[in-house]
């Protein structure tokens, strides 16, 4: 039996799958998390999807046939595009915005035929070359308007693979959104007094940096390095298995150690007892972890000043999210060559909250689409725009 009144959101991570089911009033009626045994060759992603879906269906007594999917990939393509529109007094401001969206979508689809638009934002608006926070109700006596778009795309091949994983479990994907973008877009409200706030989401096999200036999305960067690299580094240097390396890394997640390249007589605390039997030098282990973490920071911020003018690290609050960032929760890192930030904090995420944020983001996107849809004087205008980048 299919309950058409439910909404299901899945956050597909590298190490775990989160699933939440909501009723027609967007109230959470069930949530579940399934760990992915990514070090095991026997367990596949499709198996993990099947497990969490079947368990959920049994609990809610209904078949799950459609979902909204949150996902992060290192091959997300981030594009910046400006569209200039001459103001036509016949059209309303909303219709001009709709036309700009359509132009932007056409340009992307014609120029990047192997990619599909996943998220699209207007992050700046200029009317007669003066920046405004939002469109006014009237554009009388104005000449032109410029919309600055920020677009996230995924390769078509990647999307087809993702769809197949779920199609094999008789599930259709209604919407796909970038998980780290959805989450940071909500968390930014907690830091509204900050001029620059960056969220670094360290995942299993990728890391995503998202920067906001005055609460507006300004910069996105994905790199193909995540916390699993720390595991492989420990394994290679210490000559232990990946499974043992993962356990060692998780021990550090719970410790309160001072990570530095400087040779200090730090207290080994409980972690020493865990490692001493393996004769693993704590100082070397810390340096291995620190070197990889520093690389993640460097590559994530490598080109940021090319995109953000007058950015000073002393003004930048860095917020660490994601499972791979748990290493920062109770440990202090002293980098050798990474510039200081205003502050570095760890944001503890809630598994249920993440799927809820996905549902809210989807509702906001649908609401904005409906607002763009009306009033439209040209029949079929919005439908063309919608089909260009919203249909997965």
C-alpha positions as CSV (number, residue, x, y, z in Angstrom):
1,X,0.0,0.0,0.0
2,X,1.2,3.5,-0.9
3,X,0.4,6.4,1.4
4,X,0.5,9.4,-1.0
5,X,0.3,11.9,1.9
6,X,3.8,11.1,3.2
7,X,7.0,12.8,2.2
8,X,10.3,10.9,2.5
9,X,13.7,12.5,2.6
10,X,17.0,10.5,2.4
11,X,20.4,12.0,3.1
12,X,22.9,9.8,1.3
13,X,26.3,10.1,2.9
14,X,29.5,8.2,2.4
15,X,29.4,6.4,5.7
16,X,25.6,6.4,6.6
17,X,22.2,6.9,5.1
18,X,19.6,8.9,7.0
19,X,15.9,8.5,6.2
20,X,12.9,10.5,7.6
21,X,9.2,10.2,6.8
22,X,6.9,13.2,7.3
23,X,3.1,13.4,7.2
24,X,1.1,15.9,5.2
25,X,1.7,18.6,7.9
26,X,5.4,18.0,7.7
27,X,5.5,16.3,11.1
28,X,8.2,13.7,11.5
29,X,6.6,10.2,11.9
30,X,9.6,8.1,11.6
31,X,13.4,8.4,11.3
32,X,16.2,5.8,10.8
33,X,19.9,5.8,10.1
34,X,21.7,2.9,8.4
35,X,25.5,2.7,8.6
36,X,27.3,1.9,5.4
37,X,30.0,-0.7,5.8
38,X,32.3,1.1,3.3
39,X,35.4,-0.9,4.2
40,X,33.6,-4.1,3.3
41,X,33.5,-5.3,-0.3
42,X,30.5,-7.5,0.4
43,X,28.2,-4.6,1.4
44,X,27.1,-2.4,-1.6
45,X,25.3,0.9,-1.5
46,X,22.3,-0.7,-3.1
47,X,22.2,-3.2,-0.1
48,X,22.3,-0.3,2.4
49,X,19.5,1.5,0.6
50,X,17.4,-1.7,0.5
51,X,17.9,-2.3,4.2
52,X,16.9,1.2,5.4
53,X,13.9,1.4,3.0
54,X,12.5,-2.0,3.9
55,X,12.9,-1.3,7.6
56,X,11.2,2.0,7.2
57,X,8.3,0.6,5.2
58,X,7.7,-2.1,7.8
59,X,7.5,0.6,10.5
60,X,5.2,3.0,8.7
61,X,3.1,0.2,7.0
62,X,3.4,1.8,3.6
63,X,5.5,1.5,0.5
64,X,8.0,4.3,-0.1
65,X,7.9,5.1,-3.8
66,X,9.2,8.7,-4.1
67,X,11.9,10.6,-2.2
68,X,13.7,13.9,-2.0
69,X,17.4,13.1,-2.0
70,X,20.2,15.1,-0.3
71,X,23.7,14.2,-1.5
72,X,27.2,15.5,-1.7
73,X,29.7,14.7,-4.5
74,X,33.2,15.8,-5.1
75,X,32.3,16.3,-8.8
76,X,29.6,19.0,-8.1
77,X,30.3,21.7,-10.6
78,X,29.8,25.3,-9.3
79,X,29.1,28.0,-11.8
80,X,28.6,31.8,-11.6
81,X,26.6,33.5,-14.2
82,X,25.2,37.1,-14.6
83,X,22.1,37.8,-16.7
84,X,21.3,41.4,-17.7
85,X,17.7,42.2,-18.5
86,X,16.4,45.4,-20.1
87,X,13.4,46.6,-18.0
88,X,10.2,46.3,-19.9
89,X,7.4,48.3,-18.2
90,X,4.9,45.8,-19.5
91,X,6.4,43.0,-17.4
92,X,6.2,42.9,-13.6
93,X,9.5,42.5,-11.6
94,X,8.6,38.9,-11.0
95,X,8.2,38.2,-14.7
96,X,11.6,39.8,-15.4
97,X,13.1,37.5,-12.7
98,X,11.4,34.6,-14.3
99,X,12.9,35.5,-17.7
100,X,16.3,35.8,-16.1
101,X,16.0,32.3,-14.6
102,X,15.0,30.9,-18.0
103,X,18.0,32.7,-19.7
104,X,20.4,31.4,-17.1
105,X,19.0,27.8,-17.4
106,X,19.3,27.9,-21.2
107,X,22.9,29.1,-21.2
108,X,23.9,26.4,-18.7
109,X,22.1,23.6,-20.6
110,X,23.5,24.7,-23.9
111,X,27.1,25.2,-22.6
112,X,27.2,22.2,-20.2
113,X,25.3,19.5,-22.0
114,X,26.7,16.7,-19.9
115,X,25.5,18.3,-16.6
116,X,22.2,18.8,-14.9
117,X,21.3,21.8,-12.7
118,X,20.7,20.7,-9.1
119,X,20.6,24.0,-7.2
120,X,20.3,27.6,-8.5
121,X,20.4,30.8,-6.4
122,X,20.2,34.5,-7.1
123,X,22.9,35.8,-4.8
124,X,23.0,39.4,-6.0
125,X,20.7,41.8,-7.8
126,X,21.7,45.1,-9.4
127,X,19.2,47.7,-10.6
128,X,20.9,50.4,-12.8
129,X,24.2,49.1,-11.4
130,X,23.2,49.7,-7.7
131,X,22.9,46.5,-5.6
132,X,19.6,45.9,-3.9
133,X,18.6,43.2,-1.4
134,X,15.4,42.3,-3.2
135,X,13.3,43.2,-6.1
136,X,11.1,46.3,-5.5
137,X,7.4,46.2,-6.4
138,X,7.9,48.7,-9.1
139,X,10.6,49.3,-11.6
140,X,9.3,52.6,-12.9
141,X,12.0,54.9,-14.4
142,X,14.6,52.1,-14.2
143,X,16.6,50.9,-17.2
144,X,18.1,47.5,-16.6
145,X,18.5,44.8,-14.0
146,X,21.3,42.3,-13.5
147,X,20.9,39.0,-11.7
148,X,23.9,37.2,-10.4
149,X,23.3,33.5,-10.3
150,X,25.2,30.7,-8.4
151,X,24.5,27.3,-9.9
152,X,25.4,23.8,-8.7
153,X,25.4,21.0,-11.3
154,X,26.1,17.3,-11.4
155,X,27.2,15.2,-14.3
156,X,24.3,13.5,-16.1
157,X,26.2,10.2,-15.8
158,X,26.4,10.6,-12.0
159,X,22.7,11.3,-11.8
160,X,21.8,8.3,-13.8
161,X,23.9,6.1,-11.5
162,X,22.2,7.5,-8.4
163,X,18.8,7.1,-9.9
164,X,19.5,3.5,-10.8
165,X,20.5,2.7,-7.2
166,X,17.1,3.8,-6.1
167,X,15.2,2.5,-9.1
168,X,16.4,-1.0,-8.4
169,X,14.6,-0.6,-5.1
170,X,11.4,0.7,-6.9
171,X,12.0,4.3,-5.7
172,X,11.8,7.4,-7.9
173,X,13.7,10.6,-7.0
174,X,11.5,13.7,-7.1
175,X,14.2,16.2,-6.2
176,X,18.0,16.2,-5.7
177,X,19.7,18.8,-3.6
178,X,23.3,19.4,-2.4
179,X,23.2,18.2,1.3
180,X,25.9,20.5,2.7
181,X,24.3,23.5,0.9
182,X,20.9,22.7,2.3
183,X,22.3,22.3,5.9
184,X,24.5,25.4,5.8
185,X,21.7,27.4,4.3
186,X,19.8,26.8,7.5
187,X,22.7,26.9,10.0
188,X,23.7,30.4,8.7
189,X,20.8,31.9,10.7
190,X,22.7,31.0,13.9
191,X,25.6,33.3,12.8
192,X,23.7,36.3,11.4
193,X,26.0,38.8,13.2
194,X,29.0,37.5,11.2
195,X,30.2,39.2,8.1
196,X,31.9,36.1,6.7
197,X,30.9,32.6,7.7
198,X,32.3,29.5,6.1
199,X,31.0,25.9,6.6
200,X,33.5,23.1,6.0
201,X,31.7,19.8,5.6
202,X,34.3,17.0,5.8
203,X,32.7,13.8,4.4
204,X,34.1,10.4,3.8
205,X,35.6,10.9,0.3
206,X,35.1,14.6,-0.2
207,X,35.1,17.9,1.6
208,X,32.8,20.8,0.8
209,X,33.4,24.5,1.7
210,X,30.5,26.9,1.5
211,X,31.0,30.6,2.4
212,X,28.4,33.2,3.1
213,X,28.9,37.0,3.1
214,X,26.3,38.8,5.1
215,X,24.2,35.6,5.0
216,X,24.3,35.4,1.2
217,X,25.9,32.4,-0.6
218,X,29.2,33.6,-2.1
219,X,31.5,30.6,-2.6
220,X,31.3,26.9,-3.0
221,X,34.2,24.5,-3.4
222,X,34.4,20.7,-3.5
223,X,37.6,18.7,-3.2
224,X,37.9,14.8,-3.5
225,X,39.6,14.4,-0.1
226,X,37.7,13.4,3.0
227,X,38.2,11.7,6.4
228,X,38.9,8.3,4.7
229,X,42.2,9.7,3.6
230,X,43.2,10.0,7.3
231,X,42.3,6.3,7.7
232,X,44.5,5.3,4.8
233,X,47.3,7.5,5.9
234,X,47.3,5.8,9.4
235,X,47.2,2.4,7.7
236,X,50.1,3.2,5.4
237,X,52.4,4.8,8.0
238,X,51.6,2.6,11.0
239,X,51.4,-0.6,8.9
240,X,48.0,-1.6,10.3
241,X,44.8,-2.7,8.5
242,X,42.2,-0.2,7.3
243,X,39.8,-1.5,9.9
244,X,42.3,-0.9,12.7
245,X,43.1,2.5,11.3
246,X,39.5,3.5,11.4
247,X,39.2,2.5,15.0
248,X,42.3,4.5,15.9
249,X,40.8,7.5,14.1
250,X,37.5,7.1,16.0
251,X,39.4,7.0,19.3
252,X,40.9,10.4,18.5
253,X,37.3,11.6,17.8
254,X,36.6,11.0,21.5
255,X,39.9,12.3,23.0
256,X,40.9,15.8,24.0
257,X,44.4,15.9,22.5
258,X,46.5,18.8,21.4
259,X,47.4,18.4,17.7
260,X,50.6,20.3,16.8
261,X,53.7,19.8,14.7
262,X,55.6,20.9,17.8
263,X,57.2,18.2,19.9
264,X,55.5,18.4,23.3
265,X,55.0,16.1,26.2
266,X,51.3,15.8,25.9
267,X,49.3,13.7,28.3
268,X,48.3,10.5,26.5
269,X,45.2,10.0,28.5
270,X,43.0,7.1,27.6
271,X,44.2,6.9,24.0
272,X,47.6,5.8,25.1
273,X,46.2,2.7,26.7
274,X,44.3,1.9,23.5
275,X,47.4,2.1,21.3
276,X,50.3,1.1,23.5
277,X,49.6,-2.6,22.9
278,X,50.2,-2.0,19.2
279,X,53.4,0.0,19.9
280,X,52.1,2.9,17.8
281,X,53.9,6.2,18.6
282,X,51.3,8.8,19.6
283,X,53.4,11.8,18.4
284,X,53.9,10.3,14.9
285,X,50.2,9.4,14.7
286,X,49.2,12.9,15.6
287,X,51.5,14.3,12.9
288,X,50.0,12.0,10.3
289,X,46.5,13.1,11.1
290,X,47.5,16.8,11.3
291,X,49.2,16.7,7.9
292,X,46.1,15.4,6.1
293,X,43.7,17.8,8.0
294,X,46.0,20.7,7.0
295,X,45.8,19.6,3.3
296,X,42.0,19.5,3.4
297,X,42.0,23.1,4.8
298,X,44.5,24.3,2.3
299,X,42.8,22.9,-0.8
300,X,39.3,23.9,0.4
301,X,40.4,27.6,0.8
302,X,42.9,27.6,-2.1
303,X,41.1,29.9,-4.6
304,X,38.7,31.7,-2.2
305,X,40.4,35.1,-2.5
306,X,39.9,35.0,-6.3
307,X,36.2,34.9,-5.7
308,X,35.7,37.0,-2.6
309,X,37.3,40.5,-2.6
310,X,38.6,42.0,0.6
311,X,38.3,38.7,2.5
312,X,40.4,38.6,5.7
313,X,40.8,35.3,7.5
314,X,40.6,37.3,10.8
315,X,37.0,38.2,9.9
316,X,36.1,34.7,8.9
317,X,34.3,32.3,11.3
318,X,34.8,28.7,10.3
319,X,32.1,26.3,11.2
320,X,32.9,22.6,10.9
321,X,30.1,20.1,10.1
322,X,29.8,16.5,8.9
323,X,30.9,13.2,10.4
324,X,34.5,13.7,9.3
325,X,34.7,16.9,11.4
326,X,34.1,15.1,14.7
327,X,37.9,15.0,15.0
328,X,37.7,18.7,15.8
329,X,35.1,18.4,18.5
330,X,37.3,17.8,21.5
331,X,40.8,18.3,19.9
332,X,42.8,21.4,19.3
333,X,44.8,21.8,16.0
334,X,47.7,24.1,15.6
335,X,48.6,24.3,11.9
336,X,52.0,25.2,10.7
337,X,51.1,27.1,7.5
338,X,47.3,27.7,7.6
339,X,46.3,31.2,8.4
340,X,44.3,31.9,11.6
341,X,40.6,32.4,11.5
342,X,38.4,34.5,13.7
343,X,37.4,31.3,15.3
344,X,36.9,27.6,14.5
345,X,33.9,25.9,16.0
346,X,32.4,22.4,15.6
347,X,28.6,22.3,15.0
348,X,27.0,19.1,16.3
349,X,24.4,18.0,13.9
350,X,21.2,16.0,14.6
351,X,20.4,13.1,12.2
352,X,16.7,13.8,12.3
353,X,17.3,17.5,11.8
354,X,19.2,17.0,8.6
355,X,16.2,15.3,6.8
356,X,13.9,17.9,8.2
357,X,16.0,20.7,6.7
358,X,15.8,18.9,3.3
359,X,12.0,18.9,3.5
360,X,11.9,22.6,4.4
361,X,14.4,23.5,1.7
362,X,12.3,21.6,-0.9
363,X,9.1,23.4,0.3
364,X,10.9,26.8,0.0
365,X,12.0,25.9,-3.5
366,X,8.5,24.9,-4.6
367,X,7.1,28.0,-3.0
368,X,9.5,30.2,-5.0
369,X,8.8,28.3,-8.2
370,X,5.0,28.9,-7.7
371,X,5.7,32.6,-7.1
372,X,7.7,32.8,-10.3
373,X,4.9,31.0,-12.1
374,X,2.3,33.7,-11.5
375,X,1.4,35.9,-13.1
376,X,2.8,34.9,-16.4
377,X,1.4,36.6,-19.5
378,X,3.0,34.0,-21.8
379,X,1.4,30.6,-21.7
380,X,3.9,27.9,-21.2
381,X,6.7,30.3,-20.2
382,X,7.1,28.9,-16.7
383,X,6.8,25.3,-17.8
384,X,9.7,25.7,-20.1
385,X,11.8,27.2,-17.3
386,X,10.7,24.5,-14.9
387,X,11.6,21.6,-17.3
388,X,15.0,23.1,-18.0
389,X,16.5,22.5,-14.6
390,X,14.0,21.2,-12.0
391,X,13.0,17.8,-13.5
392,X,15.5,15.2,-12.5
